[in-house]
Amino acid sequence: MRDIIHLQCGNCKRKNYTTTKNKKTQQGKLEVKKYCPFCRSHQVHKEVK
Ligand SMILES: [Zn+2]
């Protein structure tokens, strides 16, 4: 039961990454610092549907 989620850049709001998450083991909102090619820097990416 893994759901596909998108990771959205907190700065420009673009969806740069997709990942999967197991709702049973990972609760709450996912936040990952990843490189955003549009901002050309590392930004915090937050989980969106
Ligand atoms: Zn960005």
mmCIF file of the protein (N, C-alpha, C, O) and its ligand, coordinates in Angstrom:
data_MODEL
# 
_entry.id   MODEL 
# 
loop_
_entity.id 
_entity.type 
_entity.pdbx_number_of_molecules 
1 polymer     1 
2 non-polymer 1 
# 
_entity_poly.entity_id                      1 
_entity_poly.type                           'polypeptide(L)' 
_entity_poly.nstd_linkage                   no 
_entity_poly.nstd_monomer                   no 
_entity_poly.pdbx_seq_one_letter_code       MRDIIHLQCGNCKRKNYTTTKNKKTQQGKLEVKKYCPFCRSHQVHKEVK 
_entity_poly.pdbx_seq_one_letter_code_can   MRDIIHLQCGNCKRKNYTTTKNKKTQQGKLEVKKYCPFCRSHQVHKEVK 
_entity_poly.pdbx_strand_id                 A 
# 
loop_
_entity_poly_seq.entity_id 
_entity_poly_seq.num 
_entity_poly_seq.mon_id 
_entity_poly_seq.hetero 
1 1  MET n 
1 2  ARG n 
1 3  ASP n 
1 4  ILE n 
1 5  ILE n 
1 6  HIS n 
1 7  LEU n 
1 8  GLN n 
1 9  CYS n 
1 10 GLY n 
1 11 ASN n 
1 12 CYS n 
1 13 LYS n 
1 14 ARG n 
1 15 LYS n 
1 16 ASN n 
1 17 TYR n 
1 18 THR n 
1 19 THR n 
1 20 THR n 
1 21 LYS n 
1 22 ASN n 
1 23 LYS n 
1 24 LYS n 
1 25 THR n 
1 26 GLN n 
1 27 GLN n 
1 28 GLY n 
1 29 LYS n 
1 30 LEU n 
1 31 GLU n 
1 32 VAL n 
1 33 LYS n 
1 34 LYS n 
1 35 TYR n 
1 36 CYS n 
1 37 PRO n 
1 38 PHE n 
1 39 CYS n 
1 40 ARG n 
1 41 SER n 
1 42 HIS n 
1 43 GLN n 
1 44 VAL n 
1 45 HIS n 
1 46 LYS n 
1 47 GLU n 
1 48 VAL n 
1 49 LYS n 
# 
loop_
_struct_asym.id 
_struct_asym.entity_id 
A 1 
B 2 
# 
loop_
_chem_comp.id 
_chem_comp.type 
_chem_comp.mon_nstd_flag 
ARG 'L-peptide linking' y 
ASN 'L-peptide linking' y 
ASP 'L-peptide linking' y 
CYS 'L-peptide linking' y 
GLN 'L-peptide linking' y 
GLU 'L-peptide linking' y 
GLY 'peptide linking'   y 
HIS 'L-peptide linking' y 
ILE 'L-peptide linking' y 
LEU 'L-peptide linking' y 
LYS 'L-peptide linking' y 
MET 'L-peptide linking' y 
PHE 'L-peptide linking' y 
PRO 'L-peptide linking' y 
SER 'L-peptide linking' y 
THR 'L-peptide linking' y 
TYR 'L-peptide linking' y 
VAL 'L-peptide linking' y 
ZN  non-polymer         . 
# 
_pdbx_entity_nonpoly.entity_id   2 
_pdbx_entity_nonpoly.name        ? 
_pdbx_entity_nonpoly.comp_id     ZN 
# 
_pdbx_nonpoly_scheme.asym_id         B 
_pdbx_nonpoly_scheme.entity_id       2 
_pdbx_nonpoly_scheme.mon_id          ZN 
_pdbx_nonpoly_scheme.ndb_seq_num     1 
_pdbx_nonpoly_scheme.pdb_seq_num     101 
_pdbx_nonpoly_scheme.auth_seq_num    101 
_pdbx_nonpoly_scheme.pdb_mon_id      ZN 
_pdbx_nonpoly_scheme.auth_mon_id     ZN 
_pdbx_nonpoly_scheme.pdb_strand_id   A 
_pdbx_nonpoly_scheme.pdb_ins_code    . 
# 
loop_
_atom_site.group_PDB 
_atom_site.id 
_atom_site.type_symbol 
_atom_site.label_atom_id 
_atom_site.label_alt_id 
_atom_site.label_comp_id 
_atom_site.label_asym_id 
_atom_site.label_entity_id 
_atom_site.label_seq_id 
_atom_site.pdbx_PDB_ins_code 
_atom_site.Cartn_x 
_atom_site.Cartn_y 
_atom_site.Cartn_z 
_atom_site.occupancy 
_atom_site.B_iso_or_equiv 
_atom_site.pdbx_formal_charge 
_atom_site.auth_seq_id 
_atom_site.auth_comp_id 
_atom_site.auth_asym_id 
_atom_site.auth_atom_id 
_atom_site.pdbx_PDB_model_num 
ATOM   1   N  N  . MET A 1 1  ? 0.845  -1.211 0.000   1.00 0.00 ? 1   MET A N  1 
ATOM   2   C  CA . MET A 1 1  ? 0.000  0.000  0.000   1.00 0.00 ? 1   MET A CA 1 
ATOM   3   C  C  . MET A 1 1  ? 0.873  1.251  0.000   1.00 0.00 ? 1   MET A C  1 
ATOM   4   O  O  . MET A 1 1  ? 0.898  1.996  0.980   1.00 0.00 ? 1   MET A O  1 
ATOM   5   N  N  . ARG A 1 2  ? 1.583  1.479  -1.088  1.00 0.00 ? 2   ARG A N  1 
ATOM   6   C  CA . ARG A 1 2  ? 2.409  2.682  -1.169  1.00 0.00 ? 2   ARG A CA 1 
ATOM   7   C  C  . ARG A 1 2  ? 1.761  3.676  -2.111  1.00 0.00 ? 2   ARG A C  1 
ATOM   8   O  O  . ARG A 1 2  ? 1.319  3.318  -3.202  1.00 0.00 ? 2   ARG A O  1 
ATOM   9   N  N  . ASP A 1 3  ? 1.709  4.930  -1.681  1.00 0.00 ? 3   ASP A N  1 
ATOM   10  C  CA . ASP A 1 3  ? 1.100  5.966  -2.496  1.00 0.00 ? 3   ASP A CA 1 
ATOM   11  C  C  . ASP A 1 3  ? 2.172  6.800  -3.185  1.00 0.00 ? 3   ASP A C  1 
ATOM   12  O  O  . ASP A 1 3  ? 3.196  7.140  -2.593  1.00 0.00 ? 3   ASP A O  1 
ATOM   13  N  N  . ILE A 1 4  ? 1.911  7.122  -4.448  1.00 0.00 ? 4   ILE A N  1 
ATOM   14  C  CA . ILE A 1 4  ? 2.812  8.020  -5.163  1.00 0.00 ? 4   ILE A CA 1 
ATOM   15  C  C  . ILE A 1 4  ? 2.518  9.454  -4.718  1.00 0.00 ? 4   ILE A C  1 
ATOM   16  O  O  . ILE A 1 4  ? 1.368  9.894  -4.723  1.00 0.00 ? 4   ILE A O  1 
ATOM   17  N  N  . ILE A 1 5  ? 3.550  10.156 -4.342  1.00 0.00 ? 5   ILE A N  1 
ATOM   18  C  CA . ILE A 1 5  ? 3.382  11.555 -3.957  1.00 0.00 ? 5   ILE A CA 1 
ATOM   19  C  C  . ILE A 1 5  ? 4.358  12.429 -4.750  1.00 0.00 ? 5   ILE A C  1 
ATOM   20  O  O  . ILE A 1 5  ? 5.386  11.954 -5.234  1.00 0.00 ? 5   ILE A O  1 
ATOM   21  N  N  . HIS A 1 6  ? 4.026  13.677 -4.870  1.00 0.00 ? 6   HIS A N  1 
ATOM   22  C  CA . HIS A 1 6  ? 4.894  14.634 -5.558  1.00 0.00 ? 6   HIS A CA 1 
ATOM   23  C  C  . HIS A 1 6  ? 5.580  15.512 -4.535  1.00 0.00 ? 6   HIS A C  1 
ATOM   24  O  O  . HIS A 1 6  ? 5.022  15.826 -3.484  1.00 0.00 ? 6   HIS A O  1 
ATOM   25  N  N  . LEU A 1 7  ? 6.802  15.902 -4.863  1.00 0.00 ? 7   LEU A N  1 
ATOM   26  C  CA . LEU A 1 7  ? 7.531  16.816 -3.985  1.00 0.00 ? 7   LEU A CA 1 
ATOM   27  C  C  . LEU A 1 7  ? 7.594  18.178 -4.667  1.00 0.00 ? 7   LEU A C  1 
ATOM   28  O  O  . LEU A 1 7  ? 8.131  18.321 -5.766  1.00 0.00 ? 7   LEU A O  1 
ATOM   29  N  N  . GLN A 1 8  ? 7.035  19.166 -3.989  1.00 0.00 ? 8   GLN A N  1 
ATOM   30  C  CA . GLN A 1 8  ? 6.898  20.498 -4.561  1.00 0.00 ? 8   GLN A CA 1 
ATOM   31  C  C  . GLN A 1 8  ? 7.905  21.441 -3.921  1.00 0.00 ? 8   GLN A C  1 
ATOM   32  O  O  . GLN A 1 8  ? 8.064  21.474 -2.701  1.00 0.00 ? 8   GLN A O  1 
ATOM   33  N  N  . CYS A 1 9  ? 8.573  22.198 -4.761  1.00 0.00 ? 9   CYS A N  1 
ATOM   34  C  CA . CYS A 1 9  ? 9.533  23.182 -4.278  1.00 0.00 ? 9   CYS A CA 1 
ATOM   35  C  C  . CYS A 1 9  ? 8.812  24.252 -3.452  1.00 0.00 ? 9   CYS A C  1 
ATOM   36  O  O  . CYS A 1 9  ? 7.810  24.815 -3.892  1.00 0.00 ? 9   CYS A O  1 
ATOM   37  N  N  . GLY A 1 10 ? 9.331  24.524 -2.260  1.00 0.00 ? 10  GLY A N  1 
ATOM   38  C  CA . GLY A 1 10 ? 8.719  25.515 -1.387  1.00 0.00 ? 10  GLY A CA 1 
ATOM   39  C  C  . GLY A 1 10 ? 8.896  26.927 -1.885  1.00 0.00 ? 10  GLY A C  1 
ATOM   40  O  O  . GLY A 1 10 ? 8.192  27.833 -1.442  1.00 0.00 ? 10  GLY A O  1 
ATOM   41  N  N  . ASN A 1 11 ? 9.819  27.130 -2.794  1.00 0.00 ? 11  ASN A N  1 
ATOM   42  C  CA . ASN A 1 11 ? 10.100 28.475 -3.299  1.00 0.00 ? 11  ASN A CA 1 
ATOM   43  C  C  . ASN A 1 11 ? 9.292  28.801 -4.555  1.00 0.00 ? 11  ASN A C  1 
ATOM   44  O  O  . ASN A 1 11 ? 8.572  29.799 -4.583  1.00 0.00 ? 11  ASN A O  1 
ATOM   45  N  N  . CYS A 1 12 ? 9.405  27.956 -5.609  1.00 0.00 ? 12  CYS A N  1 
ATOM   46  C  CA . CYS A 1 12 ? 8.734  28.272 -6.875  1.00 0.00 ? 12  CYS A CA 1 
ATOM   47  C  C  . CYS A 1 12 ? 7.468  27.448 -7.073  1.00 0.00 ? 12  CYS A C  1 
ATOM   48  O  O  . CYS A 1 12 ? 6.741  27.663 -8.043  1.00 0.00 ? 12  CYS A O  1 
ATOM   49  N  N  . LYS A 1 13 ? 7.193  26.514 -6.174  1.00 0.00 ? 13  LYS A N  1 
ATOM   50  C  CA . LYS A 1 13 ? 5.975  25.695 -6.200  1.00 0.00 ? 13  LYS A CA 1 
ATOM   51  C  C  . LYS A 1 13 ? 5.893  24.730 -7.381  1.00 0.00 ? 13  LYS A C  1 
ATOM   52  O  O  . LYS A 1 13 ? 4.807  24.265 -7.726  1.00 0.00 ? 13  LYS A O  1 
ATOM   53  N  N  . ARG A 1 14 ? 7.013  24.434 -7.991  1.00 0.00 ? 14  ARG A N  1 
ATOM   54  C  CA . ARG A 1 14 ? 7.000  23.446 -9.066  1.00 0.00 ? 14  ARG A CA 1 
ATOM   55  C  C  . ARG A 1 14 ? 7.202  22.054 -8.493  1.00 0.00 ? 14  ARG A C  1 
ATOM   56  O  O  . ARG A 1 14 ? 7.883  21.858 -7.487  1.00 0.00 ? 14  ARG A O  1 
ATOM   57  N  N  . LYS A 1 15 ? 6.581  21.085 -9.177  1.00 0.00 ? 15  LYS A N  1 
ATOM   58  C  CA . LYS A 1 15 ? 6.717  19.698 -8.742  1.00 0.00 ? 15  LYS A CA 1 
ATOM   59  C  C  . LYS A 1 15 ? 7.889  19.064 -9.463  1.00 0.00 ? 15  LYS A C  1 
ATOM   60  O  O  . LYS A 1 15 ? 7.790  18.699 -10.635 1.00 0.00 ? 15  LYS A O  1 
ATOM   61  N  N  . ASN A 1 16 ? 8.984  18.940 -8.763  1.00 0.00 ? 16  ASN A N  1 
ATOM   62  C  CA . ASN A 1 16 ? 10.211 18.469 -9.386  1.00 0.00 ? 16  ASN A CA 1 
ATOM   63  C  C  . ASN A 1 16 ? 10.455 16.981 -9.203  1.00 0.00 ? 16  ASN A C  1 
ATOM   64  O  O  . ASN A 1 16 ? 11.143 16.362 -10.015 1.00 0.00 ? 16  ASN A O  1 
ATOM   65  N  N  . TYR A 1 17 ? 9.917  16.416 -8.176  1.00 0.00 ? 17  TYR A N  1 
ATOM   66  C  CA . TYR A 1 17 ? 10.224 15.027 -7.862  1.00 0.00 ? 17  TYR A CA 1 
ATOM   67  C  C  . TYR A 1 17 ? 8.956  14.244 -7.524  1.00 0.00 ? 17  TYR A C  1 
ATOM   68  O  O  . TYR A 1 17 ? 7.972  14.790 -7.023  1.00 0.00 ? 17  TYR A O  1 
ATOM   69  N  N  . THR A 1 18 ? 9.017  12.968 -7.813  1.00 0.00 ? 18  THR A N  1 
ATOM   70  C  CA . THR A 1 18 ? 7.970  12.077 -7.330  1.00 0.00 ? 18  THR A CA 1 
ATOM   71  C  C  . THR A 1 18 ? 8.629  10.987 -6.501  1.00 0.00 ? 18  THR A C  1 
ATOM   72  O  O  . THR A 1 18 ? 9.764  10.587 -6.757  1.00 0.00 ? 18  THR A O  1 
ATOM   73  N  N  . THR A 1 19 ? 7.912  10.531 -5.532  1.00 0.00 ? 19  THR A N  1 
ATOM   74  C  CA . THR A 1 19 ? 8.416  9.458  -4.688  1.00 0.00 ? 19  THR A CA 1 
ATOM   75  C  C  . THR A 1 19 ? 7.225  8.647  -4.209  1.00 0.00 ? 19  THR A C  1 
ATOM   76  O  O  . THR A 1 19 ? 6.078  8.986  -4.499  1.00 0.00 ? 19  THR A O  1 
ATOM   77  N  N  . THR A 1 20 ? 7.493  7.600  -3.492  1.00 0.00 ? 20  THR A N  1 
ATOM   78  C  CA . THR A 1 20 ? 6.392  6.830  -2.917  1.00 0.00 ? 20  THR A CA 1 
ATOM   79  C  C  . THR A 1 20 ? 6.512  6.862  -1.412  1.00 0.00 ? 20  THR A C  1 
ATOM   80  O  O  . THR A 1 20 ? 7.596  7.047  -0.859  1.00 0.00 ? 20  THR A O  1 
ATOM   81  N  N  . LYS A 1 21 ? 5.403  6.681  -0.771  1.00 0.00 ? 21  LYS A N  1 
ATOM   82  C  CA . LYS A 1 21 ? 5.432  6.703  0.684   1.00 0.00 ? 21  LYS A CA 1 
ATOM   83  C  C  . LYS A 1 21 ? 4.435  5.699  1.223   1.00 0.00 ? 21  LYS A C  1 
ATOM   84  O  O  . LYS A 1 21 ? 3.324  5.550  0.715   1.00 0.00 ? 21  LYS A O  1 
ATOM   85  N  N  . ASN A 1 22 ? 4.857  5.035  2.242   1.00 0.00 ? 22  ASN A N  1 
ATOM   86  C  CA . ASN A 1 22 ? 4.004  4.076  2.919   1.00 0.00 ? 22  ASN A CA 1 
ATOM   87  C  C  . ASN A 1 22 ? 3.305  4.781  4.072   1.00 0.00 ? 22  ASN A C  1 
ATOM   88  O  O  . ASN A 1 22 ? 3.937  5.197  5.043   1.00 0.00 ? 22  ASN A O  1 
ATOM   89  N  N  . LYS A 1 23 ? 2.004  4.906  3.943   1.00 0.00 ? 23  LYS A N  1 
ATOM   90  C  CA . LYS A 1 23 ? 1.248  5.676  4.929   1.00 0.00 ? 23  LYS A CA 1 
ATOM   91  C  C  . LYS A 1 23 ? 1.301  5.068  6.324   1.00 0.00 ? 23  LYS A C  1 
ATOM   92  O  O  . LYS A 1 23 ? 1.137  5.766  7.325   1.00 0.00 ? 23  LYS A O  1 
ATOM   93  N  N  . LYS A 1 24 ? 1.531  3.759  6.378   1.00 0.00 ? 24  LYS A N  1 
ATOM   94  C  CA . LYS A 1 24 ? 1.554  3.119  7.691   1.00 0.00 ? 24  LYS A CA 1 
ATOM   95  C  C  . LYS A 1 24 ? 2.821  3.429  8.468   1.00 0.00 ? 24  LYS A C  1 
ATOM   96  O  O  . LYS A 1 24 ? 2.793  3.532  9.694   1.00 0.00 ? 24  LYS A O  1 
ATOM   97  N  N  . THR A 1 25 ? 3.938  3.579  7.755   1.00 0.00 ? 25  THR A N  1 
ATOM   98  C  CA . THR A 1 25 ? 5.201  3.800  8.452   1.00 0.00 ? 25  THR A CA 1 
ATOM   99  C  C  . THR A 1 25 ? 5.629  5.254  8.486   1.00 0.00 ? 25  THR A C  1 
ATOM   100 O  O  . THR A 1 25 ? 6.368  5.666  9.380   1.00 0.00 ? 25  THR A O  1 
ATOM   101 N  N  . GLN A 1 26 ? 5.159  6.052  7.496   1.00 0.00 ? 26  GLN A N  1 
ATOM   102 C  CA . GLN A 1 26 ? 5.531  7.462  7.463   1.00 0.00 ? 26  GLN A CA 1 
ATOM   103 C  C  . GLN A 1 26 ? 4.291  8.306  7.662   1.00 0.00 ? 26  GLN A C  1 
ATOM   104 O  O  . GLN A 1 26 ? 3.405  8.351  6.808   1.00 0.00 ? 26  GLN A O  1 
ATOM   105 N  N  . GLN A 1 27 ? 4.244  8.957  8.772   1.00 0.00 ? 27  GLN A N  1 
ATOM   106 C  CA . GLN A 1 27 ? 3.082  9.795  9.051   1.00 0.00 ? 27  GLN A CA 1 
ATOM   107 C  C  . GLN A 1 27 ? 3.488  11.250 9.051   1.00 0.00 ? 27  GLN A C  1 
ATOM   108 O  O  . GLN A 1 27 ? 4.649  11.587 9.285   1.00 0.00 ? 27  GLN A O  1 
ATOM   109 N  N  . GLY A 1 28 ? 2.527  12.103 8.789   1.00 0.00 ? 28  GLY A N  1 
ATOM   110 C  CA . GLY A 1 28 ? 2.806  13.527 8.707   1.00 0.00 ? 28  GLY A CA 1 
ATOM   111 C  C  . GLY A 1 28 ? 3.341  13.891 7.345   1.00 0.00 ? 28  GLY A C  1 
ATOM   112 O  O  . GLY A 1 28 ? 3.496  13.032 6.477   1.00 0.00 ? 28  GLY A O  1 
ATOM   113 N  N  . LYS A 1 29 ? 3.621  15.159 7.159   1.00 0.00 ? 29  LYS A N  1 
ATOM   114 C  CA . LYS A 1 29 ? 4.080  15.662 5.873   1.00 0.00 ? 29  LYS A CA 1 
ATOM   115 C  C  . LYS A 1 29 ? 5.568  15.415 5.690   1.00 0.00 ? 29  LYS A C  1 
ATOM   116 O  O  . LYS A 1 29 ? 6.381  15.601 6.595   1.00 0.00 ? 29  LYS A O  1 
ATOM   117 N  N  . LEU A 1 30 ? 5.884  14.987 4.473   1.00 0.00 ? 30  LEU A N  1 
ATOM   118 C  CA . LEU A 1 30 ? 7.262  14.733 4.122   1.00 0.00 ? 30  LEU A CA 1 
ATOM   119 C  C  . LEU A 1 30 ? 7.925  16.052 3.691   1.00 0.00 ? 30  LEU A C  1 
ATOM   120 O  O  . LEU A 1 30 ? 7.346  16.833 2.936   1.00 0.00 ? 30  LEU A O  1 
ATOM   121 N  N  . GLU A 1 31 ? 9.130  16.277 4.179   1.00 0.00 ? 31  GLU A N  1 
ATOM   122 C  CA . GLU A 1 31 ? 9.898  17.453 3.763   1.00 0.00 ? 31  GLU A CA 1 
ATOM   123 C  C  . GLU A 1 31 ? 11.324 17.038 3.455   1.00 0.00 ? 31  GLU A C  1 
ATOM   124 O  O  . GLU A 1 31 ? 12.008 16.476 4.310   1.00 0.00 ? 31  GLU A O  1 
ATOM   125 N  N  . VAL A 1 32 ? 11.770 17.307 2.253   1.00 0.00 ? 32  VAL A N  1 
ATOM   126 C  CA . VAL A 1 32 ? 13.117 16.917 1.851   1.00 0.00 ? 32  VAL A CA 1 
ATOM   127 C  C  . VAL A 1 32 ? 13.799 18.102 1.200   1.00 0.00 ? 32  VAL A C  1 
ATOM   128 O  O  . VAL A 1 32 ? 13.186 18.843 0.431   1.00 0.00 ? 32  VAL A O  1 
ATOM   129 N  N  . LYS A 1 33 ? 15.075 18.275 1.515   1.00 0.00 ? 33  LYS A N  1 
ATOM   130 C  CA . LYS A 1 33 ? 15.832 19.327 0.851   1.00 0.00 ? 33  LYS A CA 1 
ATOM   131 C  C  . LYS A 1 33 ? 16.452 18.737 -0.412  1.00 0.00 ? 33  LYS A C  1 
ATOM   132 O  O  . LYS A 1 33 ? 17.287 17.834 -0.348  1.00 0.00 ? 33  LYS A O  1 
ATOM   133 N  N  . LYS A 1 34 ? 16.024 19.268 -1.568  1.00 0.00 ? 34  LYS A N  1 
ATOM   134 C  CA . LYS A 1 34 ? 16.488 18.751 -2.845  1.00 0.00 ? 34  LYS A CA 1 
ATOM   135 C  C  . LYS A 1 34 ? 16.818 19.904 -3.768  1.00 0.00 ? 34  LYS A C  1 
ATOM   136 O  O  . LYS A 1 34 ? 16.389 21.040 -3.566  1.00 0.00 ? 34  LYS A O  1 
ATOM   137 N  N  . TYR A 1 35 ? 17.600 19.574 -4.798  1.00 0.00 ? 35  TYR A N  1 
ATOM   138 C  CA . TYR A 1 35 ? 17.977 20.588 -5.770  1.00 0.00 ? 35  TYR A CA 1 
ATOM   139 C  C  . TYR A 1 35 ? 16.806 20.918 -6.690  1.00 0.00 ? 35  TYR A C  1 
ATOM   140 O  O  . TYR A 1 35 ? 16.180 20.023 -7.259  1.00 0.00 ? 35  TYR A O  1 
ATOM   141 N  N  . CYS A 1 36 ? 16.517 22.202 -6.828  1.00 0.00 ? 36  CYS A N  1 
ATOM   142 C  CA . CYS A 1 36 ? 15.476 22.643 -7.755  1.00 0.00 ? 36  CYS A CA 1 
ATOM   143 C  C  . CYS A 1 36 ? 16.133 23.279 -8.969  1.00 0.00 ? 36  CYS A C  1 
ATOM   144 O  O  . CYS A 1 36 ? 16.827 24.288 -8.840  1.00 0.00 ? 36  CYS A O  1 
ATOM   145 N  N  . PRO A 1 37 ? 15.922 22.697 -10.157 1.00 0.00 ? 37  PRO A N  1 
ATOM   146 C  CA . PRO A 1 37 ? 16.559 23.248 -11.360 1.00 0.00 ? 37  PRO A CA 1 
ATOM   147 C  C  . PRO A 1 37 ? 16.003 24.610 -11.762 1.00 0.00 ? 37  PRO A C  1 
ATOM   148 O  O  . PRO A 1 37 ? 16.657 25.351 -12.496 1.00 0.00 ? 37  PRO A O  1 
ATOM   149 N  N  . PHE A 1 38 ? 14.825 24.942 -11.298 1.00 0.00 ? 38  PHE A N  1 
ATOM   150 C  CA . PHE A 1 38 ? 14.208 26.227 -11.650 1.00 0.00 ? 38  PHE A CA 1 
ATOM   151 C  C  . PHE A 1 38 ? 14.749 27.336 -10.753 1.00 0.00 ? 38  PHE A C  1 
ATOM   152 O  O  . PHE A 1 38 ? 14.986 28.451 -11.218 1.00 0.00 ? 38  PHE A O  1 
ATOM   153 N  N  . CYS A 1 39 ? 14.944 27.036 -9.477  1.00 0.00 ? 39  CYS A N  1 
ATOM   154 C  CA . CYS A 1 39 ? 15.546 27.998 -8.545  1.00 0.00 ? 39  CYS A CA 1 
ATOM   155 C  C  . CYS A 1 39 ? 17.073 27.945 -8.611  1.00 0.00 ? 39  CYS A C  1 
ATOM   156 O  O  . CYS A 1 39 ? 17.760 28.831 -8.102  1.00 0.00 ? 39  CYS A O  1 
ATOM   157 N  N  . ARG A 1 40 ? 17.587 26.904 -9.239  1.00 0.00 ? 40  ARG A N  1 
ATOM   158 C  CA . ARG A 1 40 ? 19.020 26.665 -9.346  1.00 0.00 ? 40  ARG A CA 1 
ATOM   159 C  C  . ARG A 1 40 ? 19.699 26.628 -7.977  1.00 0.00 ? 40  ARG A C  1 
ATOM   160 O  O  . ARG A 1 40 ? 20.828 27.092 -7.817  1.00 0.00 ? 40  ARG A O  1 
ATOM   161 N  N  . SER A 1 41 ? 19.011 26.084 -7.020  1.00 0.00 ? 41  SER A N  1 
ATOM   162 C  CA . SER A 1 41 ? 19.596 25.934 -5.694  1.00 0.00 ? 41  SER A CA 1 
ATOM   163 C  C  . SER A 1 41 ? 18.827 24.863 -4.931  1.00 0.00 ? 41  SER A C  1 
ATOM   164 O  O  . SER A 1 41 ? 17.801 24.367 -5.397  1.00 0.00 ? 41  SER A O  1 
ATOM   165 N  N  . HIS A 1 42 ? 19.328 24.519 -3.773  1.00 0.00 ? 42  HIS A N  1 
ATOM   166 C  CA . HIS A 1 42 ? 18.616 23.557 -2.948  1.00 0.00 ? 42  HIS A CA 1 
ATOM   167 C  C  . HIS A 1 42 ? 17.487 24.249 -2.217  1.00 0.00 ? 42  HIS A C  1 
ATOM   168 O  O  . HIS A 1 42 ? 17.671 25.302 -1.607  1.00 0.00 ? 42  HIS A O  1 
ATOM   169 N  N  . GLN A 1 43 ? 16.325 23.644 -2.287  1.00 0.00 ? 43  GLN A N  1 
ATOM   170 C  CA . GLN A 1 43 ? 15.144 24.183 -1.623  1.00 0.00 ? 43  GLN A CA 1 
ATOM   171 C  C  . GLN A 1 43 ? 14.440 23.057 -0.878  1.00 0.00 ? 43  GLN A C  1 
ATOM   172 O  O  . GLN A 1 43 ? 14.586 21.884 -1.221  1.00 0.00 ? 43  GLN A O  1 
ATOM   173 N  N  . VAL A 1 44 ? 13.685 23.422 0.133   1.00 0.00 ? 44  VAL A N  1 
ATOM   174 C  CA . VAL A 1 44 ? 12.890 22.430 0.837   1.00 0.00 ? 44  VAL A CA 1 
ATOM   175 C  C  . VAL A 1 44 ? 11.703 22.052 -0.049  1.00 0.00 ? 44  VAL A C  1 
ATOM   176 O  O  . VAL A 1 44 ? 10.928 22.910 -0.472  1.00 0.00 ? 44  VAL A O  1 
ATOM   177 N  N  . HIS A 1 45 ? 11.579 20.770 -0.317  1.00 0.00 ? 45  HIS A N  1 
ATOM   178 C  CA . HIS A 1 45 ? 10.468 20.267 -1.113  1.00 0.00 ? 45  HIS A CA 1 
ATOM   179 C  C  . HIS A 1 45 ? 9.467  19.598 -0.196  1.00 0.00 ? 45  HIS A C  1 
ATOM   180 O  O  . HIS A 1 45 ? 9.824  18.760 0.633   1.00 0.00 ? 45  HIS A O  1 
ATOM   181 N  N  . LYS A 1 46 ? 8.220  19.974 -0.352  1.00 0.00 ? 46  LYS A N  1 
ATOM   182 C  CA . LYS A 1 46 ? 7.182  19.427 0.506   1.00 0.00 ? 46  LYS A CA 1 
ATOM   183 C  C  . LYS A 1 46 ? 6.256  18.506 -0.274  1.00 0.00 ? 46  LYS A C  1 
ATOM   184 O  O  . LYS A 1 46 ? 6.053  18.658 -1.479  1.00 0.00 ? 46  LYS A O  1 
ATOM   185 N  N  . GLU A 1 47 ? 5.712  17.564 0.446   1.00 0.00 ? 47  GLU A N  1 
ATOM   186 C  CA . GLU A 1 47 ? 4.814  16.580 -0.137  1.00 0.00 ? 47  GLU A CA 1 
ATOM   187 C  C  . GLU A 1 47 ? 3.501  17.230 -0.580  1.00 0.00 ? 47  GLU A C  1 
ATOM   188 O  O  . GLU A 1 47 ? 2.875  17.975 0.174   1.00 0.00 ? 47  GLU A O  1 
ATOM   189 N  N  . VAL A 1 48 ? 3.106  16.936 -1.801  1.00 0.00 ? 48  VAL A N  1 
ATOM   190 C  CA . VAL A 1 48 ? 1.776  17.302 -2.277  1.00 0.00 ? 48  VAL A CA 1 
ATOM   191 C  C  . VAL A 1 48 ? 1.191  16.119 -3.023  1.00 0.00 ? 48  VAL A C  1 
ATOM   192 O  O  . VAL A 1 48 ? 1.930  15.234 -3.455  1.00 0.00 ? 48  VAL A O  1 
ATOM   193 N  N  . LYS A 1 49 ? -0.105 16.091 -3.180  1.00 0.00 ? 49  LYS A N  1 
ATOM   194 C  CA . LYS A 1 49 ? -0.736 14.973 -3.862  1.00 0.00 ? 49  LYS A CA 1 
ATOM   195 C  C  . LYS A 1 49 ? -0.638 15.136 -5.366  1.00 0.00 ? 49  LYS A C  1 
ATOM   196 O  O  . LYS A 1 49 ? -1.119 14.284 -6.112  1.00 0.00 ? 49  LYS A O  1 
HETATM 197 ZN ZN . ZN  B 2 .  ? 12.083 25.903 -7.053  1.00 0.00 2 101 ZN  A ZN 1 
# 
